[in-house]
């Protein structure tokens, strides 16, 4: 049966549409292959450029992709604490009223211990051992707590640098409101002085170190964090406001010692603990060093 012209025209149109679709698919496939090849080539060039930059140490491109090979984890090093302690350790002194000959002494501080520990008796120290202090000027000015020396007209200071040297100290000035005192010793050479920080910048959870002479052990270092930077406490009839609370261990003999930051700078002076037993139970207090600045300036300038 002979096809009509209409049927032939319809078939021709159908074949034409099929051909167009086929050609479109082929062209699209070719374009996709070309794009993938171009992208792969660009990626290989970027990798080669990054490798070249890494090898020759130059900085020809600022857009270097991060890879597992150039990402490093940063952690706090124990050397940071070592440096901090070394920066201030020699400026921490021991303060007592025990009769002593002025001069050098090879004896190292600390109580007599026995092997039946733990024992309250074994921890008893010389009652005349008062506490600690911080050299704040190379000419022999020392900052300590007023309550340590208020009842004693004669005070001895032991400097460890590195041999223990004992000096007779003179009380230069006091600030009873903030429990602070300035002592002065005479030395024939400059003494190691601590650096002071801006204690207004101390924040809660800041890491701190306490250095003092608990139980007569000089240069004992303990670590903790600042629990509060504006605590108010009552000691006897006196209210101390805006002081630091920390959990660095402080015991008898540590009063007057330094509370320092991670840079080895003094941020406070340890003054008291809260403890029902009389020994450290996790709460210690320090006067911010900025509260001592007026006293320091007045004493040193005069």
Secondary structure as UniProt FT lines:
FT   HELIX           5..56
FT   TURN            68..69
FT   HELIX           78..88
FT   HELIX           89..91
FT   STRAND          92..96
FT   STRAND          103..105
FT   HELIX           121..123
FT   TURN            127..128
FT   STRAND          129..137
FT   TURN            138..140
FT   STRAND          141..145
FT   HELIX           146..149
FT   TURN            150..151
FT   STRAND          155..160
FT   STRAND          164..175
FT   HELIX           176..178
FT   STRAND          180..184
FT   HELIX           199..201
FT   TURN            204..205
FT   STRAND          207..212
FT   HELIX           214..216
FT   TURN            218..219
FT   STRAND          220..235
FT   TURN            236..237
FT   STRAND          238..246
FT   TURN            252..253
FT   TURN            255..256
FT   STRAND          258..260
FT   TURN            262..263
FT   STRAND          266..273
FT   STRAND          284..288
FT   HELIX           289..292
FT   HELIX           293..301
//
